[in-house]
Protein backbone atom coordinates (compact mmCIF):
# COMPACT_ATOMS: atom_id res chain seq x y z
CA UNK A 1 0.00 0.00 0.00
CA UNK A 2 1.32 3.46 -0.88
CA UNK A 3 2.17 6.07 1.72
CA UNK A 4 -0.88 8.32 2.04
CA UNK A 5 0.72 10.84 4.42
CA UNK A 6 1.92 14.11 2.85
CA UNK A 7 5.69 14.43 3.04
CA UNK A 8 5.55 17.85 4.67
CA UNK A 9 3.38 16.36 7.43
CA UNK A 10 5.46 13.22 7.84
CA UNK A 11 8.63 15.29 8.06
CA UNK A 12 7.12 17.68 10.60
CA UNK A 13 8.35 17.02 14.12
CA UNK A 14 6.15 17.15 17.17
CA UNK A 15 6.68 20.35 19.12
CA UNK A 16 9.36 20.30 21.78
CA UNK A 17 6.68 21.11 24.34
CA UNK A 18 4.72 18.00 23.37
CA UNK A 19 7.85 15.87 23.42
CA UNK A 20 8.75 17.01 26.90
CA UNK A 21 5.16 16.63 28.10
CA UNK A 22 5.41 12.96 27.14
CA UNK A 23 8.61 12.67 29.17
CA UNK A 24 7.08 14.54 32.12
CA UNK A 25 4.16 12.10 32.13
CA UNK A 26 6.64 9.53 33.44
CA UNK A 27 6.96 11.57 36.64
CA UNK A 28 3.36 12.37 37.61
CA UNK A 29 4.37 13.32 41.15
CA UNK A 30 6.58 16.19 39.91
CA UNK A 31 5.52 19.81 40.31
CA UNK A 32 4.97 21.51 36.96
CA UNK A 33 5.72 25.03 35.76
CA UNK A 34 5.15 24.08 32.12
CA UNK A 35 1.64 25.20 31.34
CA UNK A 36 1.18 28.45 29.43
CA UNK A 37 -2.33 29.26 30.56
CA UNK A 38 -3.84 31.35 33.37
CA UNK A 39 -4.48 29.60 36.68
CA UNK A 40 -7.52 31.80 37.37
CA UNK A 41 -11.10 30.82 36.75
CA UNK A 42 -12.85 32.56 33.89
CA UNK A 43 -14.61 35.61 35.42
CA UNK A 44 -17.89 34.58 37.06
CA UNK A 45 -20.01 36.94 34.99
CA UNK A 46 -18.62 35.41 31.79
CA UNK A 47 -19.35 31.88 32.97
CA UNK A 48 -22.89 32.85 33.91
CA UNK A 49 -23.51 34.56 30.56
CA UNK A 50 -22.39 31.45 28.70
CA UNK A 51 -24.55 29.23 30.91
CA UNK A 52 -27.52 31.52 30.28
CA UNK A 53 -26.91 31.34 26.53
CA UNK A 54 -26.74 27.57 26.69
CA UNK A 55 -29.93 27.36 28.73
CA UNK A 56 -31.68 29.70 26.30
CA UNK A 57 -30.75 27.41 23.43
CA UNK A 58 -28.36 29.86 21.75
CA UNK A 59 -26.40 26.99 20.26
CA UNK A 60 -26.99 27.39 16.55
CA UNK A 61 -24.48 28.50 13.94
CA UNK A 62 -23.69 32.20 14.05
CA UNK A 63 -22.56 34.35 11.14
CA UNK A 64 -19.25 33.09 9.73
CA UNK A 65 -17.46 36.18 11.00
CA UNK A 66 -19.03 35.95 14.44
CA UNK A 67 -21.92 37.59 16.26
CA UNK A 68 -22.31 41.16 14.95
CA UNK A 69 -22.65 42.48 18.50
CA UNK A 70 -19.43 40.71 19.53
CA UNK A 71 -17.51 42.12 16.58
CA UNK A 72 -18.79 45.58 17.50
CA UNK A 73 -17.53 45.12 21.05
CA UNK A 74 -14.15 43.87 19.79
CA UNK A 75 -13.85 46.96 17.58
CA UNK A 76 -14.67 49.20 20.55
CA UNK A 77 -12.15 47.35 22.74
CA UNK A 78 -9.35 47.62 20.16
CA UNK A 79 -9.92 51.34 19.73
CA UNK A 80 -10.19 52.00 23.45
CA UNK A 81 -7.19 49.97 24.52
CA UNK A 82 -4.80 50.14 21.54
CA UNK A 83 -5.92 53.06 19.35
CA UNK A 84 -6.89 50.71 16.49
CA UNK A 85 -9.95 51.41 14.37
CA UNK A 86 -11.69 48.67 12.42
CA UNK A 87 -15.06 48.28 10.75
CA UNK A 88 -16.69 45.41 12.68
CA UNK A 89 -18.85 44.46 9.71
CA UNK A 90 -15.94 43.68 7.39
CA UNK A 91 -12.59 43.94 9.19
CA UNK A 92 -12.98 41.69 12.25
CA UNK A 93 -13.19 37.89 12.15
CA UNK A 94 -13.96 35.73 15.21
CA UNK A 95 -11.88 32.55 15.21
CA UNK A 96 -11.35 29.40 17.24
CA UNK A 97 -8.59 30.89 19.35
CA UNK A 98 -5.72 32.97 18.04
CA UNK A 99 -4.24 29.69 16.76
CA UNK A 100 -6.86 29.41 14.02
CA UNK A 101 -6.29 33.06 13.18
CA UNK A 102 -2.56 32.37 12.68
CA UNK A 103 -3.34 29.47 10.36
CA UNK A 104 -6.01 31.33 8.38
CA UNK A 105 -3.82 34.42 7.97
CA UNK A 106 -0.94 32.36 6.61
CA UNK A 107 -3.08 30.26 4.28
CA UNK A 108 -4.74 33.42 2.95
CA UNK A 109 -1.43 34.90 1.79
CA UNK A 110 0.95 32.03 1.01
CA UNK A 111 1.96 30.85 -2.43
CA UNK A 112 4.38 27.91 -2.70
CA UNK A 113 7.91 29.07 -1.88
CA UNK A 114 6.93 32.35 -0.18
CA UNK A 115 9.18 33.12 2.77
CA UNK A 116 7.79 34.20 6.14
CA UNK A 117 10.14 35.71 8.72
CA UNK A 118 9.83 34.27 12.22
CA UNK A 119 11.73 35.92 15.10
CA UNK A 120 12.92 33.32 17.60
CA UNK A 121 12.70 32.24 20.35
CA UNK A 122 8.94 32.23 19.81
CA UNK A 123 5.72 30.24 19.90
CA UNK A 124 6.07 26.73 18.52
CA UNK A 125 3.16 26.80 16.04
CA UNK A 126 4.38 29.46 13.60
CA UNK A 127 6.83 27.39 11.56
CA UNK A 128 4.57 24.32 11.17
CA UNK A 129 1.67 26.55 10.08
CA UNK A 130 3.90 28.13 7.43
CA UNK A 131 5.06 24.73 6.16
CA UNK A 132 1.48 23.42 6.03
CA UNK A 133 0.64 26.45 3.87
CA UNK A 134 3.47 25.51 1.47
CA UNK A 135 5.56 28.45 2.63
CA UNK A 136 9.15 28.62 3.86
CA UNK A 137 9.81 29.77 7.44
CA UNK A 138 12.95 31.88 7.80
CA UNK A 139 14.21 32.24 11.35
CA UNK A 140 15.44 35.61 12.59
CA UNK A 141 17.37 35.09 15.81
CA UNK A 142 16.83 37.70 18.51
CA UNK A 143 19.38 38.21 21.26
CA UNK A 144 19.21 38.54 25.02
CA UNK A 145 21.50 41.58 24.90
CA UNK A 146 18.82 43.32 22.83
CA UNK A 147 16.09 42.29 25.22
CA UNK A 148 15.03 39.60 22.71
CA UNK A 149 13.56 42.42 20.60
CA UNK A 150 13.69 42.25 16.83
CA UNK A 151 15.97 44.97 15.49
CA UNK A 152 15.76 46.75 12.16
CA UNK A 153 19.22 45.45 11.27
CA UNK A 154 18.20 41.83 11.94
CA UNK A 155 15.04 42.29 9.89
CA UNK A 156 16.88 43.89 6.96
CA UNK A 157 19.47 41.11 6.89
CA UNK A 158 16.79 38.40 6.72
CA UNK A 159 14.74 39.80 3.82
CA UNK A 160 15.09 38.23 0.38
CA UNK A 161 13.11 38.73 -2.86
CA UNK A 162 10.92 35.81 -1.72
CA UNK A 163 9.97 37.35 1.63
CA UNK A 164 6.24 38.05 1.86
CA UNK A 165 5.52 38.66 5.54
CA UNK A 166 6.87 39.03 9.04
CA UNK A 167 5.34 37.40 12.09
CA UNK A 168 5.68 39.79 15.03
CA UNK A 169 5.19 37.81 18.26
CA UNK A 170 5.15 40.41 21.04
CA UNK A 171 4.69 40.32 23.99
CA UNK A 172 6.71 37.20 23.48
CA UNK A 173 6.29 33.59 24.47
CA UNK A 174 8.71 32.28 25.83
CA UNK A 175 10.96 35.24 26.70
CA UNK A 176 8.47 37.80 28.01
CA UNK A 177 10.05 40.44 25.75
CA UNK A 178 8.03 43.42 24.56
CA UNK A 179 8.49 45.84 21.67
CA UNK A 180 8.13 49.49 22.60
CA UNK A 181 6.91 52.17 20.21
CA UNK A 182 10.46 53.27 19.37
CA UNK A 183 11.40 49.67 18.49
CA UNK A 184 8.42 49.37 16.17
CA UNK A 185 9.12 52.73 14.56
CA UNK A 186 12.58 51.49 13.62
CA UNK A 187 11.10 48.38 11.98
CA UNK A 188 8.44 50.21 9.97
CA UNK A 189 10.76 51.73 7.31
CA UNK A 190 12.26 48.29 6.59
CA UNK A 191 8.78 46.80 6.30
CA UNK A 192 7.72 49.55 3.87
CA UNK A 193 10.96 49.35 1.90
CA UNK A 194 10.41 45.66 1.15
CA UNK A 195 6.60 45.86 0.89
CA UNK A 196 6.03 43.26 3.62
CA UNK A 197 2.87 42.22 5.41
CA UNK A 198 2.96 41.96 9.21
CA UNK A 199 1.08 39.26 11.12
CA UNK A 200 1.12 40.70 14.63
CA UNK A 201 0.34 38.09 17.30
CA UNK A 202 -0.81 40.20 20.25
CA UNK A 203 -2.43 37.52 22.41
CA UNK A 204 -0.48 38.76 25.47
CA UNK A 205 -1.17 42.45 24.79
CA UNK A 206 -2.89 43.02 28.13
CA UNK A 207 -0.15 41.34 30.16
CA UNK A 208 2.61 43.94 30.36
CA UNK A 209 4.35 45.18 33.50
CA UNK A 210 6.50 47.86 35.05
CA UNK A 211 4.52 50.73 33.56
CA UNK A 212 4.85 49.21 30.10
CA UNK A 213 1.78 49.47 27.87
CA UNK A 214 1.45 47.40 24.73
CA UNK A 215 1.75 49.26 21.44
CA UNK A 216 0.41 47.59 18.30
CA UNK A 217 2.47 48.10 15.17
CA UNK A 218 -0.85 48.61 13.34
CA UNK A 219 -1.27 51.89 15.24
CA UNK A 220 1.81 53.39 13.55
CA UNK A 221 1.33 55.65 10.56
CA UNK A 222 1.14 53.67 7.34
CA UNK A 223 1.10 50.27 9.05
CA UNK A 224 -2.60 49.56 9.48
CA UNK A 225 -3.06 48.67 5.80
CA UNK A 226 -0.25 46.11 5.90
CA UNK A 227 -0.93 44.48 9.30
CA UNK A 228 -3.18 41.66 10.48
CA UNK A 229 -3.65 41.90 14.24
CA UNK A 230 -4.31 38.60 16.04
CA UNK A 231 -5.65 38.47 19.58
CA UNK A 232 -8.15 36.62 21.73
CA UNK A 233 -9.67 35.98 25.12
CA UNK A 234 -7.51 33.08 26.34
CA UNK A 235 -4.77 34.90 28.22
CA UNK A 236 -6.42 38.19 29.21
CA UNK A 237 -9.68 36.68 30.46
CA UNK A 238 -8.50 33.18 31.43
CA UNK A 239 -10.59 31.59 28.68
CA UNK A 240 -8.11 29.15 27.13
CA UNK A 241 -10.55 26.25 26.81
CA UNK A 242 -13.27 28.46 25.33
CA UNK A 243 -11.25 28.78 22.10
CA UNK A 244 -12.17 32.36 21.25
CA UNK A 245 -9.83 34.50 19.21
CA UNK A 246 -10.11 37.17 16.57
CA UNK A 247 -8.28 38.80 13.69
CA UNK A 248 -8.50 42.45 12.68
CA UNK A 249 -7.11 44.01 9.54
CA UNK A 250 -7.81 45.49 6.12
CA UNK A 251 -11.04 44.25 4.58
CA UNK A 252 -9.43 42.44 1.65
CA UNK A 253 -7.22 40.37 3.94
CA UNK A 254 -9.90 39.64 6.53
CA UNK A 255 -12.36 38.58 3.82
CA UNK A 256 -9.75 36.20 2.40
CA UNK A 257 -9.35 34.70 5.87
CA UNK A 258 -13.13 34.55 6.20
CA UNK A 259 -13.33 32.43 3.05
CA UNK A 260 -10.97 29.84 4.58
CA UNK A 261 -12.72 30.03 7.95
CA UNK A 262 -16.15 29.53 6.35
CA UNK A 263 -15.11 26.36 4.55
CA UNK A 264 -13.02 24.83 7.34
CA UNK A 265 -14.67 26.00 10.57
CA UNK A 266 -18.05 27.61 9.70
CA UNK A 267 -18.05 29.73 12.86
CA UNK A 268 -16.57 29.96 16.33
CA UNK A 269 -18.61 28.15 19.02
CA UNK A 270 -21.78 30.12 19.72
CA UNK A 271 -21.71 29.72 23.50
CA UNK A 272 -18.08 30.85 23.61
CA UNK A 273 -19.01 33.92 21.58
CA UNK A 274 -21.71 34.85 24.10
CA UNK A 275 -19.17 34.46 26.88
CA UNK A 276 -16.71 36.69 25.05
CA UNK A 277 -19.46 39.25 24.51
CA UNK A 278 -19.99 39.42 28.27
CA UNK A 279 -16.22 39.75 28.85
CA UNK A 280 -16.24 42.98 26.80
CA UNK A 281 -19.76 44.19 27.63
CA UNK A 282 -18.81 46.71 30.31
CA UNK A 283 -15.54 48.66 30.02
CA UNK A 284 -15.10 49.05 33.78
CA UNK A 285 -15.67 45.37 34.51
CA UNK A 286 -13.50 44.36 31.57
CA UNK A 287 -10.57 46.43 32.79
CA UNK A 288 -11.06 45.25 36.39
CA UNK A 289 -11.00 41.57 35.40
CA UNK A 290 -7.79 42.06 33.44
CA UNK A 291 -6.15 44.21 36.13
CA UNK A 292 -6.84 41.65 38.85
CA UNK A 293 -4.96 38.95 36.98
CA UNK A 294 -2.23 41.29 35.74
CA UNK A 295 -1.42 42.45 39.27
CA UNK A 296 -1.13 38.87 40.50
CA UNK A 297 1.14 37.94 37.59
CA UNK A 298 3.31 40.97 38.25
CA UNK A 299 3.83 39.93 41.87
CA UNK A 300 4.83 36.45 40.73
CA UNK A 301 7.05 37.85 37.96
CA UNK A 302 9.01 39.93 40.46
CA UNK A 303 9.33 36.98 42.82
CA UNK A 304 10.59 34.57 40.16
CA UNK A 305 13.05 37.07 38.70
CA UNK A 306 14.47 37.86 42.13
CA UNK A 307 14.75 34.19 43.07
CA UNK A 308 16.58 33.13 39.93
CA UNK A 309 18.99 36.00 40.33
CA UNK A 310 19.50 35.04 43.98
CA UNK A 311 20.35 31.55 42.77
CA UNK A 312 23.02 33.04 40.51
CA UNK A 313 21.20 32.33 37.26
CA UNK A 314 21.31 34.91 34.51
CA UNK A 315 17.69 35.84 33.89
CA UNK A 316 16.39 38.42 31.42
CA UNK A 317 13.68 40.61 32.98
CA UNK A 318 10.37 39.81 31.24
CA UNK A 319 8.10 42.80 30.70
CA UNK A 320 5.17 40.85 29.23
CA UNK A 321 3.28 37.52 29.09
CA UNK A 322 3.73 35.20 32.12
CA UNK A 323 7.07 33.45 31.63
CA UNK A 324 10.66 33.77 32.75
CA UNK A 325 13.43 32.49 30.48
CA UNK A 326 16.53 31.96 32.65
CA UNK A 327 19.85 30.84 31.24
CA UNK A 328 21.06 27.45 32.46
CA UNK A 329 24.44 27.61 30.69
CA UNK A 330 26.35 27.77 33.98
CA UNK A 331 25.25 24.17 34.65
CA UNK A 332 27.06 22.88 31.57
CA UNK A 333 23.92 21.01 30.56
CA UNK A 334 21.86 21.37 27.42
CA UNK A 335 18.31 22.61 27.83
CA UNK A 336 16.95 19.12 27.30
CA UNK A 337 19.41 17.53 29.72
CA UNK A 338 18.73 20.15 32.36
CA UNK A 339 14.96 19.70 32.11
CA UNK A 340 15.10 15.91 32.23
CA UNK A 341 17.42 15.89 35.23
CA UNK A 342 15.41 18.59 37.02
CA UNK A 343 12.30 16.49 36.41
CA UNK A 344 13.62 13.14 37.61
CA UNK A 345 16.15 14.33 40.21
CA UNK A 346 14.58 17.58 41.35
CA UNK A 347 10.88 16.89 40.93
CA UNK A 348 10.05 19.99 38.85
CA UNK A 349 8.91 20.10 35.22
CA UNK A 350 9.88 23.10 33.06
CA UNK A 351 10.15 23.44 29.28
CA UNK A 352 13.47 23.20 27.38
CA UNK A 353 14.34 26.49 25.71
CA UNK A 354 15.15 24.85 22.38
CA UNK A 355 11.47 23.94 22.08
CA UNK A 356 11.06 27.54 20.89
CA UNK A 357 13.80 27.41 18.29
CA UNK A 358 17.51 26.69 18.25
CA UNK A 359 18.23 30.12 19.69
CA UNK A 360 16.41 29.07 22.86
CA UNK A 361 19.13 26.54 23.64
CA UNK A 362 20.83 27.29 26.95
CA UNK A 363 17.56 28.50 28.49
CA UNK A 364 14.39 27.04 29.98
CA UNK A 365 10.88 28.44 29.91
CA UNK A 366 9.16 28.67 33.26
CA UNK A 367 5.55 29.76 33.58
CA UNK A 368 4.52 31.82 36.60
CA UNK A 369 0.81 31.30 35.91
CA UNK A 370 0.69 29.35 39.17
CA UNK A 371 -0.05 30.25 42.77
CA UNK A 372 2.68 31.79 44.93
CA UNK A 373 2.57 28.66 47.09
CA UNK A 374 3.31 26.48 44.07
CA UNK A 375 6.06 28.83 42.86
CA UNK A 376 7.78 28.85 46.26
CA UNK A 377 7.69 25.05 46.43
CA UNK A 378 9.23 24.80 42.97
CA UNK A 379 11.96 27.33 43.74
CA UNK A 380 12.95 25.31 46.82
CA UNK A 381 13.28 22.19 44.70
CA UNK A 382 15.18 24.00 41.95
CA UNK A 383 17.59 25.46 44.53
CA UNK A 384 18.24 22.02 46.00
CA UNK A 385 18.80 20.59 42.52
CA UNK A 386 21.31 23.33 41.63
CA UNK A 387 23.20 22.65 44.85
CA UNK A 388 23.49 18.99 43.95
CA UNK A 389 24.89 20.06 40.59
CA UNK A 390 27.42 22.26 42.36
CA UNK A 391 25.95 25.43 40.87
CA UNK A 392 25.21 27.42 44.01
N, C-alpha and C positions, 0 to 999 in steps of 0.2 A: 504494500500500500504506500502511496506517495506521502510525502510530508505536507500536511495541510497548513502548518503554522507559517505565517509570514516571517521571512528572515529577520526583518527589523524587530519583530516581537521576540523571536527566539533568541536573538543576540542581546536583547535588553536585559540587563541585570536587575535583580530585585534591589530596592533601595537599601542603603546601608542601615537605615533605621529598622527596616523589616528584618534584615539579617540579624541585627543585634537583638531585636525583640525575640527572635527564635532562640537565641543563645540564652537570653535572660529568663526565658520560660523554664530553663533547667534549674533555676534557683528561685523558686516561688516565694521563699521566705525573705528574700532580699528587699531592702527599701528601694524605691524607684524615684528618680528625678528625671525620667525620660520624657514624660508626656507633655506635649505642647498644646495643652488646652486648659482653660480656666478651671479652678477648683471650686468656684462659686456655683450655686444654683442659678438657673435662669431667673431673672426678677419675677417675683410672685405675680405681679399684674400681667406680665406677658404669659405666664403659664395659665392664668385664669382666662385670659382672652382666647387663647388657643382652645382650652377646654370648652368654653362657651361656643366657639365656632363649631367644634366637633359635635357638641350636643344639639346645636341648631341645624345640623346637617349640611354645613358649608364645606362639603367634601368633593365637589365636582371640579372638573377642569376650570381653570381660570383662563384669561387671555394669555396667549403665548408669552407676552412680555411681562406679565404679572398684573396683579390687581391695579387698576388705574389709580385708586386712592393711595396704595402703597408707593407707587412710582412718584406720585406727587409729594408724598412725605419724604422720600429719598432725595428728591430734587431740593426740597426745602432744607433738609439736613445738610446736604453738600454745600449749599450756598451759605448757610449760617455758620457752619464749622470750618469750611475750607475755601470760601470765596470762589466756588465753582458754580457756574450757571448752566443748567441743562433743561431742555424741553422734555418733560416727563412722558409726553405722548410718543416721542420718536427717538429719544437719545438715552433712555435708561432701560436696561434689560435685567429682569430678576432671574437669577440662576440658582442651580443647586450647589450652593457654596461658591466661594471664590475659585475653587478648583475647576468647576465647570467653566467659569468665565475665562480662566487661563486657557483651557483647551479650545473653547469656541473662538477666542480672539486669535489664537495661533492658526487654527484651521481656516479661519476667514481670510487670512492674508498670505499663507504660505503657498508658494509654487515649488516644485521639486528643485532642490539645490540652493534655495534661499538660505542665507545665513542669519541667525538671530544671536545677538550678543547677550551673554549671561554672566553678570558679575558673580564671582564666587569668593568666599563661601556663601551659599544661599540654599533656599528651599529645594528639596530633592526632586520635585515634580517637573521643574521647567524643562530640563534636557530631554527626558522621555517624551513629554508632550510635543516638543519640537520634532523629534525623530518620528513620532507617530504621524505627524503632519507632513512628512517627507522633507522636512527642513534639516539644516545643519547647525547644531549648537556650537557656538564659538565662545570659549571661556575667557573672561577678562578677570584676572586675579587682582583682588584688592588686598591691601596691606595693613597690618596692625598699626604701623607707624603713621598711616594716614587715617586712622580711626575706622578702618575697613570701608571708607567712603570711596566711591568711584570718582577718579579724577579725569579732567578733560584730556590730559596727556594719555592716560590709559585707554580712554575711549577712542581717541584719534588713532592710536597705534593699532587698534583692533579692527578698524573698519577696512573693508575691501569693497570692490565693485559689486560683490554679491550680497553685501549686508543690506537687509531690509528693515530690521527693527532692533530695538534695545529693550530688554526687560529690566525694569528698575525696581528692585525689591527692597524698599525702605519704608518704615523701619524694618530692620533685617532680622530674619531667622537664618542662622543661629547666633549671630554676633551681637545683636542689640544695637548695631550702628544706625545712625540717622543721617539724613542729608539735610543740611540747613539751606536756607534760601540762597546764600552766596555760593554754595557748592553747586546747586542746580543752575544758577545763572551762568556759571562757568561751563557747564555741559551744553547749555542751549545752543550756543553758536556752532558747536561741532555737530549737533543733531541737525540744525538747519543746513549747514554746509553740505552734509552728505544726504540730505532729504530722507531722514530716518523717521520711522514711527516709534513711539514709546508705548510700551505696555507697562503701566505703573501699578504694581501690586501694593496696595495700601491697606492691607487687612489689619495691620497693627497701628493704623494712623492715630487712634485715640490713646494708645499706650506709649506716651513719651513722658520724660521725667526731667527734674532739675530745671524747671522753667522753660524747657524746650517744647515748642508747639510744632506739630507737623505742618509742613508746607508741601502742597502737591505741585509737581512740575507743570500740571495743566493750568495752574493759576498764573504762570509766567506769560508775559506778552508773546504772542505768536506760537504758543505751545498747545493751546486747547485743541486746535484743529489737527494736530498730529499726535494726540495722546488718547489712549484708552485707559481709563481709571478703573481699577478693580478693587472691590471692597466687599464687606459683608457684616454679618451679625455675630459670627462665631466667637471672636476674641473680645470685642467690646461689650457684648451683652451676654457672654457665657452661653452661647447657643450653638455649640459645635455640632451636636447631634441633630439639630433642626435642619441643617443643610440649606441655609439661606444666604445667598450672596447677590451681588449685582455688578453690572458693568455700566459705565457712563462714558459717552464720547460722541464724536460727530455722527450725525444721522446715518450717513452712508456706511460707516463701519459697524455701528450698532445694528443696523438692519441686515447686514451680512451675517453678523453673529446670530441674529434672530432667526434667520433662515435655517442655520445649522441646528440651533436650539429647538425649533419647531419640529424638525424631522426626527431628532434624536431623543429629545426629552419631553416635548409638548409644553409642559409648564412646570414651574417649581411647585412643591406640595402646597395645596391650598391652606391647610391648617397652619403650616409654618409661615405662610404669607400673612395670615391674620395675626399671628404672634408678633411678627416683625412690624406690622402696622401699629400694634400697641406699643412696641418698644420706642417708636418714633412719635407717637401720638401727641405727647405733651413735652415741650422743650425742657421745662424745668425738671420733670421726672427723668427724662432721657439723660440729661447732663448729670443728675444726681446718681443714677445707676452706674454710669461710667466712672464718675469721680470716686465712688465708694470702692470700686475694684482697683482703680488706678492707685489710690492712696495706699491700699494694702500691698500691692505689687511693689510700690516704691520703697516701702519699709523693708520688704524682703530683699529687694535689689541691693539696698545699702548694706544690709546684714551680710549677704552672700559675698559682695565685693570686699567688704572689710575682712571677713573670715578667710577668704582665699589669699588676700594679701598678708594677713597675719601668719598664714601657713607658709609664706615665702613663695607663693606661686604668682607668676606674672599674669595679671588679669586685666584686660581692657575694660574700661568703664562703659557698660551699656547705657545708652540713653533712650532706648525704646524696646518694645516687645516685652517678653518675660523670660529671658535667658541670660546666663553668663557663659563666657567662652574662654575659660582659663587655659593657659599654656601648660602642658605637662612635659615639656622638653627636658626639664631638669631631672626627671626620673630616668631618662635614657630609654624609655619605652615608646613604642609606637602608640598611636591613639587606640588601635584595636587591642594591643597587648595590655595597655593600661586599663581599659574598660573591662576586659575579661578578668584580669587579676583583681581589680577592685570589686567586681561582682562576686567572684568565688572566694576570694580571701578577705575582702572587706565588707561584703554584704550590702553594697550599694550599686544600683544600676544607673549609669549615665550613657550618653550617646557618643560614639567616636566622632571626632571632628571631621575625619575624611569621608564621613557619610554625606557631607555637604560640599564635596568637591576635593580634589587633591590638595588645594591650598588650605584646607582645614586640618591637614595632618599636623600633629604636634599639639592639638587642642582637643578639648571635649566640650560637648554642649550639655549644660545643666539647666533644667527648667526650675524657676522659682515660683511656679504656679501651684504651690503646695503650702500647707499651713506652716507657721513658724515652728511649731512643735516638730513637725516632720523634717523641716530644714535643719533644725538644731541637732536632731538625732543623726541625720546624714553627715553633717559636718564632723561630729564626734567620730563616726566610723571612718570618714575620709582621713581625718587627722591621725588616727591610730594606724591606718594602712600606710600613710606616708612615713610614719616613724619606722614601721617594719621595713620599708624600702630604704631607710637611711636618708630620707629627704626632709628632715626637720628644718 
